[in-house]
């Protein structure tokens, strides 16, 4: 699935569903690669054995496609004795309108600047 780097905390990734009519299912976020706290635990809501799952960006989410352009979320789904491990790949797309400071620069005879109005 694809998400723009301009999406912030609370943004829901594409929801998905599954069936589990005989048991109360569970879905666990086992890991995120590369490691980050940008993703909340999955939320799950069911009706008549069909469960809708949503994963959202956490309050710490600050996506930057130049730093990391793909995350792998490893999930484990359980319905009774039936267990499935799977991955969701989240591709972060650049926002062409986003202004970026690319690092320190200096003009001859002037102090070095980070591009953020601070002198170094």
C-alpha positions as CSV (number, residue, x, y, z in Angstrom):
1,X,0.0,0.0,0.0
2,X,1.1,3.6,-0.7
3,X,1.0,6.6,1.6
4,X,2.2,10.1,1.1
5,X,4.8,11.5,3.4
6,X,2.6,14.5,4.1
7,X,0.1,12.2,6.0
8,X,0.4,12.7,9.7
9,X,-0.7,11.1,13.0
10,X,-4.1,9.4,12.9
11,X,-4.0,8.7,9.2
12,X,-5.5,5.3,8.6
13,X,-3.7,2.9,6.2
14,X,-6.0,1.1,3.7
15,X,-8.4,-1.0,5.9
16,X,-8.8,-4.7,5.2
17,X,-11.1,-7.4,6.5
18,X,-11.2,-11.1,7.3
19,X,-13.7,-13.7,8.5
20,X,-13.8,-15.6,11.8
21,X,-17.2,-16.8,12.8
22,X,-16.5,-19.4,15.5
23,X,-14.0,-17.6,17.7
24,X,-13.0,-14.2,18.9
25,X,-10.1,-13.4,16.6
26,X,-6.9,-11.5,17.5
27,X,-4.5,-9.5,15.4
28,X,-1.1,-8.5,16.7
29,X,1.5,-6.2,15.3
30,X,4.7,-8.3,15.9
31,X,7.3,-5.9,14.4
32,X,8.0,-3.0,12.1
33,X,11.1,-2.9,9.8
34,X,13.0,-0.7,10.0
35,X,12.1,-0.3,13.7
36,X,9.9,2.7,14.4
37,X,7.0,3.7,16.6
38,X,5.2,5.4,13.7
39,X,2.4,2.7,13.6
40,X,-0.3,2.1,16.1
41,X,-1.5,-1.4,17.1
42,X,-4.2,-2.6,14.7
43,X,-7.8,-1.9,15.7
44,X,-10.4,-4.5,14.9
45,X,-14.2,-4.2,14.7
46,X,-16.5,-7.1,13.8
47,X,-20.1,-7.9,13.0
48,X,-21.4,-11.4,12.2
49,X,-18.0,-13.0,11.8
50,X,-16.6,-10.3,9.5
51,X,-13.9,-8.2,11.0
52,X,-12.6,-4.8,9.7
53,X,-9.0,-4.1,10.6
54,X,-7.4,-0.6,10.6
55,X,-3.8,0.4,11.3
56,X,-3.1,4.1,11.8
57,X,-0.1,6.4,12.1
58,X,0.8,7.1,15.7
59,X,1.3,10.5,17.3
60,X,5.1,10.2,16.7
61,X,4.7,9.6,12.9
62,X,6.9,11.9,10.8
63,X,7.2,10.2,7.4
64,X,10.1,11.2,5.2
65,X,10.4,9.3,1.9
66,X,14.0,10.3,1.5
67,X,14.9,8.8,4.9
68,X,12.8,5.6,4.7
69,X,10.6,4.9,1.7
70,X,9.3,1.4,2.8
71,X,8.2,-0.1,6.1
72,X,7.3,-3.7,6.6
73,X,4.6,-4.4,9.3
74,X,4.7,-8.1,10.4
75,X,1.2,-9.1,11.7
76,X,-0.1,-12.3,13.3
77,X,-3.8,-13.2,12.9
78,X,-5.5,-15.9,15.1
79,X,-8.9,-17.4,14.8
80,X,-9.2,-20.3,17.2
81,X,-6.3,-22.7,16.4
82,X,-5.8,-21.1,13.0
83,X,-2.8,-18.8,12.9
84,X,-1.4,-16.8,10.0
85,X,1.6,-14.6,9.9
86,X,1.8,-12.0,7.2
87,X,3.3,-8.7,6.2
88,X,2.0,-5.4,5.0
89,X,4.4,-3.3,3.0
90,X,3.9,0.5,3.4
91,X,5.5,2.5,0.6
92,X,6.1,6.1,1.5
93,X,5.8,8.5,-1.5
94,X,7.5,11.9,-1.8
95,X,5.4,15.0,-1.6
96,X,6.7,17.2,-4.5
97,X,5.4,20.3,-2.8
98,X,7.4,19.7,0.4
99,X,10.3,22.1,1.1
100,X,13.4,20.4,2.3
101,X,16.6,21.8,3.8
102,X,19.3,19.5,2.5
103,X,22.0,20.4,5.0
104,X,24.5,23.1,6.0
105,X,25.7,25.6,3.5
106,X,27.9,28.7,3.6
107,X,28.6,31.7,1.4
108,X,32.2,33.0,1.2
109,X,32.9,35.1,4.3
110,X,29.6,34.3,6.0
111,X,28.9,32.0,8.9
112,X,27.7,28.5,8.2
113,X,23.9,28.0,8.3
114,X,21.7,25.0,8.5
115,X,19.1,26.6,6.3
116,X,16.7,27.1,9.2
117,X,17.8,30.6,10.2
118,X,20.3,29.4,12.8
119,X,24.0,30.2,12.8
120,X,26.5,27.4,13.6
